[in-house]
Amino acid sequence: MRVELVDAGKIDLASEFGLIDLSRRYGKGPKTVVAARINGCLADLGTKVSEGDVVEFIHADTDEGRSVIRHSTAHVLAQAVLRLWPGTHYAIGPAIDDGFYYDFELPESRHLDEKDLISIEAEMRKIVSENQSFLRHEYSFEESKSLFVDQPFKVEIIESVQGQSDDKEVASEEGVSVAGVSVYENSAGFVDLCRGPHVPSTSYLGSFTLTRTSGAYWRGDERRAQLQRVYGTAWESKAALDAHMRMLEEAAKRDHRKLGVELDLFHFPPEIGSGLPVFHPKGALIRYLMEEYARKAHLRAGYEFAWTPHVAKSSLFAISGHLEWYKDGMFPPMELDGSTYYMKPMNCPMHILIYQSRARSYRELPLRLFEFGTVYRYERSGTLHGLARVRGLTQDDSHIFCAKDQLGSEVERLIRFVLALLSAFGLRDFEAEVATRPEKYIGSDEEWEVATAALVAALDNIGVTYKIAPGEGAFYAPKIDVHLTDAIGRRWQVSTLQVDLQEPQRFQLGYMSHDNSIDTPYMLHRALFGSVERFMAILIEHFAGALPTWLSPVQAVVLPVSEHADSYAHEVSRAIKGIGGRSSVEEAREPLGARIRRMKLEKIPFIIVVGDEDVESRTVGVNRRGSNTPERGVALEKFLDELGGDIKEPDLVGFDYDA
């Protein structure tokens, strides 16, 4: 029998040869292959290969391989919980970025704590040591419901497909489709819904740890059962797990929620409500600096400013499709003067009305509208996460209306703009993701293909690394999501760019073309920060609170050694302000060492110390952030020249209209 092994070519095998035998013979080492693709379809290693098959190994040390390991470890987690607390109802347990979780309803409303996590992890390690096999079976709807007769959440998942429910995302992940039900059974008798694949046996697992518990509502619905979620992380080796745990320790130090309080930037008053931050003077100044730099960049690049209100009548969102496709993410309606109003979830319908306010000619295109527009989204309470996930967010939002022959060049301009803006803020490790047509969408297939092709061609022309995310586009448009990797290796999704052929048609937009006919414009949606709040969170964590000098709320603090130097300290501070710096004086009301330590905790870029000798010689002592070797006796004028370069905001040349 001849099969083709990706990366190894065609090979001859004995008949009835299994993937696991193939992986042992041609893999990188024992248990380095955890699953495979046969002719492009995912398969467990227990699968047999046939004549002419094309086989691609999925290795443990890849993203896809780790996902298999994590999903398999989630099953072991559920099995352990059921062993410890018989009668537990288990819901879903997917692999997620860097880990996995499982949701449970424990008997007698038992609440899991840190000690329980230790017990669960110990039981999981027993299961791993038992080398239990993962075995896949296919059942009918009725057979599978009998198998899970004591598990109401599993039965509901099965019935959601059996009854042709619209909620099939979870069901698909759990291996339930119109064709039947996929079930994995451990050789010890534990069964779970799952489409797989899984590792061959629990002995492939072991480099894992449980990290925390939280509450979770069944299907994310606050009206449904409240469950307990157990999180964990799993990796291909102990070394990889240890490296990840070190990264988590560093991430905890950089957590923007913690630093936001310590640096006096923002907080979330319970009197206002969840997901609605207030920014203190220092935090508000950082926002101002971010926004003003972005405004200058947009003006330089040929954008025109817009401003739109925070609420609008329901009829606007009916035309745009948001009430049909996005209503669950909108705040409840308000009844005013006989009309129904909604807080806007997006700025695009109002920018469309600006375009629509008068007749347009091809000579005006492309028309680039820009706004820092605050929108409101009813995020579930369990998904809120500091500034990174809020309910009131301000987007650096732009909508570009262009002719068909301008589409390619505008998309390229936008991508270059994105990269220039992120680089200006010190973020330079990028990757793009092209999100294509989802299962539910509006518009024709041809329109989606044109829009998607424009995005891919622009990325190819610029040379940006990207991958395809099938089915992840918005209901009205494909999109490019720009991801960046921060200082400790975490991946963040920031900028979004969408090519929209649907909204212009829904609003019947048009422009007078060269031949005096009326054409429909293309529309580009884009937000470069994503949201100001989330981008600030990313910056805080990337820089561990030590923002670049031009963004720091206080750039220099002057510390007189004693009261005799107070007057000169204020003179130095005024000189710093005179060159455009932000400075203050910490007078000698406490010991110098204590003041220096406090300023270092506040991440001040320059701590300036002046004593009696500095007063006489007009010098300063300079403590640069991140340096352990202070300079003494630096001439004041020399220091001001150096500081002037550090406080300057990044150059705007990269945003030139013709760049």
C-alpha positions in Angstrom: 0.0 0.0 0.0 1.4 3.4 -1.0 0.5 6.6 0.9 2.0 10.1 0.8 3.4 11.6 4.0 3.6 15.4 4.0 7.3 16.4 4.3 8.5 12.9 3.6 7.0 12.0 0.3 5.4 8.7 -0.9 6.1 5.6 1.1 5.1 2.0 0.9 3.4 0.3 3.8 1.9 -3.0 4.8 -1.8 -3.3 4.6 -3.9 -2.3 7.7 -1.3 0.2 8.8 -2.5 2.7 11.4 -1.6 6.3 11.9 0.0 5.6 15.3 2.3 3.1 13.7 3.2 5.6 11.0 3.8 8.3 13.6 6.2 6.0 15.6 8.1 5.2 12.4 8.3 8.7 10.9 7.6 11.1 13.8 10.3 13.1 15.6 10.3 10.9 18.6 8.0 9.0 21.1 4.6 10.7 21.5 5.7 13.8 19.5 2.7 13.3 17.1 -0.7 13.6 18.8 -3.1 13.5 15.8 -3.0 13.8 12.0 -4.8 14.9 8.9 -5.8 12.3 6.3 -6.6 13.9 3.0 -7.1 17.2 4.8 -9.5 15.8 7.5 -8.5 15.7 11.2 -8.1 12.2 12.5 -7.1 10.3 15.7 -4.0 8.3 15.6 -6.1 5.2 15.9 -7.3 5.7 12.4 -6.2 3.3 9.6 -4.7 4.6 6.4 -5.7 3.5 2.9 -4.1 3.3 -0.5 -3.4 6.8 -1.9 -4.1 8.7 1.4 -2.2 11.9 2.0 -1.1 12.1 5.7 0.0 15.1 7.6 1.2 14.7 11.2 0.0 17.1 13.9 3.0 17.5 16.3 2.6 18.2 20.0 4.7 21.4 19.9 2.5 23.2 17.4 -0.6 25.3 18.1 -2.8 22.7 16.7 -1.1 19.9 18.6 -1.3 21.8 21.8 -5.1 22.3 21.2 -5.4 18.5 21.0 -3.5 18.1 24.2 -5.6 20.7 26.0 -8.9 19.3 24.8 -7.8 15.8 25.9 -6.7 17.2 29.3 -10.1 18.9 29.7 -11.7 15.5 29.4 -9.4 14.2 32.1 -10.4 17.1 34.3 -14.1 16.3 33.9 -13.4 12.6 34.7 -11.5 13.6 37.8 -14.3 15.8 39.1 -16.9 13.1 38.5 -14.7 10.6 40.4 -14.4 13.0 43.4 -18.0 14.2 43.4 -20.3 11.6 41.9 -23.6 13.2 40.6 -21.8 16.2 39.1 -23.3 17.5 35.9 -20.6 18.4 33.4 -21.3 21.0 30.6 -18.6 21.9 28.1 -14.8 21.8 28.3 -13.0 23.3 25.3 -9.4 24.1 24.6 -8.7 27.9 24.6 -5.7 30.1 24.1 -2.9 28.7 26.3 -5.2 26.3 28.1 -8.6 24.8 28.7 -11.6 24.9 31.0 -14.6 22.8 32.0 -17.9 23.9 33.5 -19.6 22.0 36.2 -22.7 21.9 38.4 -21.7 20.1 41.5 -24.0 18.2 43.9 -25.6 20.3 46.7 -24.3 23.5 45.1 -20.8 22.7 46.4 -18.4 25.5 45.8 -14.8 24.7 44.7 -11.9 26.3 46.3 -8.1 26.3 46.0 -7.8 23.1 48.1 -10.2 21.4 45.8 -8.0 22.3 42.8 -5.1 20.5 44.5 -7.4 17.4 44.9 -8.6 17.5 41.4 -5.2 17.8 39.9 -3.9 14.9 42.0 -6.9 12.8 40.7 -6.1 13.9 37.1 -2.5 12.6 37.5 -3.8 9.2 38.7 -5.9 9.1 35.5 -2.8 10.0 33.4 -0.8 7.2 35.1 -3.5 4.7 34.3 -2.8 5.1 30.6 -6.5 5.1 29.6 -7.2 5.0 25.9 -9.4 7.6 24.2 -11.9 5.7 22.0 -14.3 7.3 19.5 -17.8 6.1 18.8 -20.7 7.3 16.6 -24.2 7.2 18.0 -27.7 8.2 16.9 -29.5 11.0 18.7 -31.6 8.6 20.8 -28.7 6.4 21.6 -26.5 9.2 22.7 -29.3 10.7 24.9 -29.7 7.4 26.6 -25.9 7.4 27.2 -26.1 10.8 28.9 -29.5 10.3 30.6 -28.1 11.7 33.9 -26.4 14.7 32.2 -28.9 17.4 31.3 -26.4 19.8 29.7 -25.2 17.1 27.3 -28.8 16.1 26.5 -29.6 19.8 25.7 -26.6 20.0 23.4 -27.8 16.9 21.5 -31.4 18.2 21.3 -30.3 21.6 20.0 -29.2 19.9 16.8 -31.9 17.3 16.8 -34.5 20.1 17.0 -32.7 22.2 14.4 -31.9 24.9 16.9 -29.9 28.0 15.7 -27.4 27.5 18.5 -25.1 25.0 16.8 -21.7 26.4 17.6 -21.3 24.6 20.9 -22.9 21.5 19.5 -20.4 21.3 16.6 -17.5 21.7 19.0 -19.0 18.9 21.1 -19.3 16.6 18.1 -23.1 16.8 17.5 -24.2 17.3 14.0 -27.3 16.4 11.9 -25.4 13.3 10.8 -25.2 12.0 14.4 -23.3 12.2 17.6 -19.5 11.7 18.2 -18.6 10.4 21.6 -15.2 9.7 23.2 -15.0 7.0 25.9 -12.0 6.5 28.1 -11.1 2.9 28.7 -12.1 3.5 32.3 -15.7 4.2 31.2 -15.9 8.0 31.3 -17.8 9.3 28.2 -18.1 12.8 26.7 -19.4 14.4 23.6 -16.6 15.6 21.4 -15.8 15.8 17.7 -12.1 15.2 18.5 -9.4 14.4 17.7 -7.8 13.3 21.0 -4.5 11.9 21.9 -4.3 8.1 21.8 -4.2 7.7 25.6 -3.9 9.7 28.8 -0.1 8.8 28.9 0.4 11.4 26.3 -0.6 14.0 28.9 0.9 15.2 32.1 2.5 18.6 31.6 -0.5 20.5 33.0 -1.7 22.4 36.0 -5.0 23.8 37.2 -4.9 27.6 37.6 -8.2 29.0 39.0 -11.9 28.7 39.3 -14.7 31.2 38.4 -18.4 31.3 37.9 -20.0 30.9 34.5 -23.6 30.8 33.2 -24.7 28.0 31.1 -24.4 29.1 27.5 -23.4 32.5 28.7 -27.0 33.4 29.7 -27.5 35.0 33.0 -31.0 33.6 33.2 -29.7 30.0 33.0 -27.9 27.8 35.5 -24.8 29.2 37.2 -21.9 26.8 36.9 -18.4 26.6 38.3 -15.6 26.8 35.7 -12.2 25.2 36.4 -9.3 26.6 34.3 -6.1 24.9 33.5 -3.1 25.0 31.1 -1.5 22.1 29.3 1.7 21.8 27.2 3.7 19.3 25.3 6.5 19.2 27.9 7.4 20.2 31.4 9.9 22.7 30.0 7.1 24.4 27.9 4.8 24.4 30.9 7.4 25.9 33.2 8.1 28.6 30.6 4.4 29.4 30.4 4.1 29.6 34.2 7.0 32.0 34.3 5.2 34.1 31.7 2.1 34.1 33.8 4.0 35.3 36.8 5.4 38.2 34.7 1.9 38.8 33.3 0.5 39.1 36.8 3.1 41.8 37.6 2.1 43.6 34.4 -1.7 43.3 34.9 -3.1 46.7 33.8 -5.8 46.4 36.4 -3.2 46.2 39.2 -0.9 48.9 37.6 -3.9 51.2 36.9 -4.5 51.5 40.6 -0.9 51.6 41.7 -0.1 54.4 39.1 -3.4 56.2 39.9 -4.7 56.0 36.3 -8.3 54.7 36.5 -10.7 52.6 38.5 -14.2 51.1 38.2 -16.6 52.6 40.7 -19.4 50.2 41.6 -21.7 53.2 41.8 -21.3 53.6 38.0 -21.6 50.0 37.0 -19.6 47.1 35.7 -17.4 47.7 32.7 -17.6 51.5 33.0 -14.2 53.0 34.1 -13.4 56.5 35.2 -10.0 57.9 34.3 -8.0 59.9 36.9 -5.9 62.9 35.8 -2.9 60.8 34.9 -4.9 58.2 33.0 -6.9 60.9 31.3 -3.7 62.6 30.2 -2.4 59.4 28.6 -5.7 59.1 26.7 -5.4 62.7 25.5 -1.9 62.1 24.3 -2.9 58.9 22.5 -5.9 60.5 20.9 -4.2 63.8 19.9 -1.3 61.9 18.2 -3.9 59.8 16.3 -5.8 62.9 15.2 -2.6 64.5 13.9 -1.8 61.3 12.0 -5.3 61.1 10.4 -5.2 64.8 9.3 -1.8 64.1 7.8 -3.2 61.1 5.9 -6.1 63.0 4.4 -9.0 62.1 6.7 -11.9 64.4 7.6 -13.3 64.5 11.1 -16.8 63.6 12.0 -18.8 63.7 15.3 -22.0 61.7 15.9 -24.3 61.3 18.9 -24.4 58.4 21.4 -28.0 57.3 20.7 -30.2 56.9 17.7 -33.7 55.7 16.7 -34.2 52.0 16.3 -35.1 52.5 12.6 -31.4 53.4 11.9 -30.2 50.1 13.3 -33.0 48.2 11.5 -31.7 49.5 8.2 -28.1 48.8 9.0 -29.0 45.2 10.1 -27.7 45.6 13.7 -31.1 44.9 15.2 -31.3 41.7 13.2 -27.8 40.5 13.7 -26.4 42.2 16.7 -29.3 43.0 19.1 -28.0 40.7 21.9 -24.9 42.8 22.1 -26.8 46.1 22.4 -28.1 47.8 25.5 -31.8 47.7 26.1 -34.0 50.2 24.2 -35.4 53.5 25.6 -38.8 54.9 24.8 -38.7 58.6 24.1 -41.4 60.9 22.5 -43.1 57.9 21.0 -40.0 56.5 19.4 -37.6 53.7 20.4 -33.9 54.7 20.9 -30.8 52.6 21.3 -27.3 53.5 22.5 -25.2 53.0 19.5 -23.1 49.8 19.3 -21.2 51.0 16.3 -20.5 54.3 14.6 -20.8 53.2 11.0 -24.6 53.8 10.4 -24.1 57.5 11.5 -21.1 58.0 9.2 -23.2 56.5 6.4 -25.8 59.2 7.1 -23.1 61.9 6.7 -22.2 60.5 3.3 -25.9 60.3 2.4 -26.6 63.9 3.4 -26.1 65.2 -0.1 -25.3 64.0 -3.6 -21.7 62.8 -4.1 -19.5 62.8 -7.2 -16.6 60.4 -8.1 -14.3 63.5 -7.7 -15.0 63.4 -3.9 -13.9 59.8 -3.6 -12.3 58.3 -1.6 -14.0 60.1 1.3 -12.3 59.2 4.6 -14.4 60.0 7.7 -12.7 59.7 11.1 -14.1 60.0 14.7 -13.2 59.1 18.2 -16.7 57.7 18.7 -17.9 56.1 22.0 -20.1 53.1 21.6 -21.9 50.9 24.1 -22.0 47.1 24.1 -23.8 44.9 26.5 -20.9 42.6 27.3 -21.8 39.7 29.6 -20.5 40.3 33.2 -18.3 37.2 33.0 -16.4 38.5 30.0 -15.5 41.9 31.4 -11.8 42.3 32.0 -10.5 45.7 33.2 -10.0 48.1 30.3 -9.5 45.2 27.9 -13.2 44.4 27.8 -15.6 47.2 28.8 -19.2 48.2 28.1 -18.5 51.8 27.0 -15.6 52.0 24.6 -14.2 54.7 22.4 -13.0 53.6 19.0 -10.7 55.5 16.7 -13.2 54.7 14.0 -13.0 55.5 10.3 -15.2 54.7 7.4 -13.9 55.2 3.9 -16.1 55.4 0.8 -14.4 54.6 -2.5 -15.0 53.5 -6.0 -14.3 49.9 -7.1 -11.1 50.8 -8.9 -9.8 52.5 -5.7 -10.5 49.6 -3.4 -7.1 47.9 -3.7 -5.0 51.0 -3.2 -7.2 52.1 -0.2 -6.8 48.8 1.5 -3.0 49.0 1.1 -3.0 52.5 2.4 -5.0 51.4 5.5 -2.6 48.5 6.2 0.4 50.8 6.0 -1.4 53.3 8.2 -2.0 50.5 10.8 1.6 49.4 10.9 2.9 53.0 11.1 0.6 53.9 14.0 1.3 50.8 16.0 5.0 51.2 15.4 4.8 54.8 16.7 3.6 53.4 20.0 6.5 51.0 20.2 4.7 47.9 19.0 6.4 46.2 16.1 5.8 42.4 16.1 2.7 42.0 13.9 0.7 39.3 12.2 -2.5 39.6 10.2 -5.5 37.3 10.1 -8.0 37.4 7.2 -11.5 36.4 8.6 -13.7 35.1 5.8 -17.5 34.6 5.3 -19.3 33.2 8.3 -22.2 30.7 8.3 -24.7 33.6 8.7 -24.1 36.5 6.3 -25.8 39.0 4.0 -24.9 39.6 0.4 -24.0 37.4 -2.6 -21.1 35.0 -2.6 -19.5 36.9 -5.5 -19.5 40.1 -3.5 -17.8 38.4 -0.6 -15.2 36.9 -2.9 -14.4 40.3 -4.4 -14.0 41.9 -0.9 -11.9 39.0 0.5 -9.6 39.0 -2.6 -9.0 42.7 -2.1 -7.8 42.1 1.5 -5.5 39.2 0.6 -4.0 41.0 -2.4 -3.2 44.1 -0.3 -1.4 41.9 2.4 0.5 40.1 -0.4 1.6 43.4 -2.0 2.9 44.8 1.3 4.5 41.6 2.4 2.7 41.3 5.8 2.6 37.8 7.3 -1.0 36.5 7.5 -3.2 33.5 7.9 -6.8 32.7 7.0 -9.5 32.4 9.7 -12.3 30.6 7.9 -15.8 31.8 8.9 -14.6 34.5 11.3 -15.8 37.5 9.4 -18.6 39.9 10.4 -22.1 39.2 9.1 -21.7 41.9 6.5 -18.0 41.8 5.5 -14.7 39.9 5.6 -12.0 41.6 7.7 -8.3 41.8 8.5 -7.5 41.6 12.2 -4.0 42.7 13.1 -2.5 40.8 16.0 0.6 41.9 17.8 2.9 40.0 20.2 3.9 41.9 23.3 7.1 42.0 25.4 6.4 38.7 27.1 5.1 36.8 24.1 1.4 37.2 24.4 -0.8 37.8 21.3 -3.3 40.6 21.2 -5.8 41.4 18.5 -5.8 45.2 17.9 -6.6 46.8 14.6 -9.5 45.7 12.4 -10.2 46.5 8.7 -13.3 45.4 6.9 -14.4 45.6 3.2 -18.2 46.1 3.2 -20.3 45.8 0.1 -23.6 45.4 2.0 -24.2 48.6 4.0 -23.9 50.9 1.0 -26.6 48.9 -0.6 -28.8 48.7 2.5 -28.7 52.5 2.7 -28.9 52.9 -1.1 -25.7 55.0 -1.3 -24.5 56.3 -4.6 -22.2 58.7 -6.4 -22.1 60.2 -9.9 -19.5 58.3 -11.9 -17.3 59.5 -14.8 -20.1 58.7 -17.4 -22.8 60.4 -15.3 -24.3 57.1 -14.2 -25.0 56.4 -10.5 -22.7 53.8 -8.9 -22.7 52.3 -5.4 -19.5 53.0 -3.4 -17.5 50.4 -1.6 -17.1 51.0 2.1 -14.2 50.3 4.4 -14.6 50.1 8.2 -11.5 50.3 10.3 -10.4 50.9 13.9 -6.6 51.0 14.5 -6.4 51.1 18.3 -9.5 48.9 18.3 -10.6 50.9 21.3 -8.7 53.5 23.3 -9.4 51.6 26.5 -8.2 48.3 25.3 -5.1 49.8 23.5 -4.2 51.5 26.7 -4.4 48.2 28.6 -2.1 46.6 26.0 0.4 49.5 26.3 0.4 49.3 30.1 1.1 45.6 30.1 3.6 45.7 27.2 5.7 48.3 28.9 4.9 47.0 32.5 3.6 50.5 33.3 6.8 52.2 32.2 5.3 54.0 29.2 7.6 55.7 26.6 8.6 59.2 27.9 6.4 61.0 25.4 3.3 59.2 26.8 4.3 59.3 30.5 2.0 61.6 32.5 5.0 62.9 34.5 8.2 62.9 32.6 10.6 64.2 35.2 10.5 64.8 39.0 13.0 67.0 40.7 14.1 66.1 44.2 16.0 68.6 46.3 18.4 66.9 48.8 17.5 69.4 51.4 15.3 72.6 51.9 18.4 74.7 50.8 18.0 73.3 47.3 14.2 73.8 47.1 14.3 77.1 45.1 16.8 75.6 42.6 14.6 72.5 42.2 11.7 74.6 41.2 13.9 76.5 38.8 14.9 73.2 37.2 11.3 72.1 37.0 10.3 75.3 35.3 13.1 74.9 32.8 11.8 71.4 32.0 8.3 72.8 31.4 9.8 75.5 29.3 11.0 72.9 26.7 7.5 71.3 26.8 8.2 68.6 29.4 5.8 67.6 32.2 7.6 68.0 35.5 7.0 68.4 39.3 9.0 68.9 42.4 9.0 66.5 45.4 10.3 68.8 48.2 12.5 67.5 51.1 9.7 66.6 53.5 10.9 63.0 53.8 14.3 61.3 53.3 15.7 61.4 49.8 16.0 57.6 49.5 12.3 57.2 50.3 11.3 59.7 47.7 13.5 58.1 45.0 12.0 54.7 45.8 8.5 56.1 45.5 9.2 57.8 42.2 10.7 54.6 40.8 7.5 52.8 41.8 5.6 55.5 39.9 7.7 54.6 36.7 8.9 58.2 36.3 11.3 58.3 33.3 13.7 60.9 34.8 14.3 61.4 38.6 16.4 64.5 39.0 18.3 65.1 42.3 19.8 68.5 43.1 21.9 69.4 46.2 23.9 72.3 47.4 26.8 71.7 44.9 24.3 71.6 42.0 22.9 74.9 43.1 26.3 76.5 42.9 27.4 74.9 39.6 24.0 74.8 37.9 24.1 71.0 37.5 21.7 68.1 38.2 21.9 64.5 39.2 20.1 62.3 36.7 18.5 58.9 37.5 17.2 57.4 34.3 14.4 54.9 34.5 15.8 51.4 34.1 19.4 52.4 34.9 21.2 51.5 38.1 24.0 54.0 37.6 22.9 57.6 38.4 24.9 60.4 36.8 26.1 63.3 38.9 27.1 66.8 38.0 25.3 66.9 34.6 25.1 70.5 33.3 21.5 71.6 33.3 21.6 72.8 29.7 23.1 69.5 28.6 20.3 67.6 30.4 17.6 69.8 28.9 18.9 69.0 25.4 18.8 65.3 26.1 15.3 65.5 27.6 14.0 67.5 24.7 14.7 64.5 22.4 13.1 62.0 24.7 9.8 63.9 25.3 9.2 64.5 21.6 6.3 62.5 20.2 7.1 60.2 17.3 7.5 61.7 13.8 4.4 61.9 11.6 6.2 61.4 8.3 4.9 57.8 7.9 1.3 59.2 7.7 1.9 61.5 4.8 -1.1 61.5 2.4 1.0 60.4 -0.5 3.1 57.9 1.4 
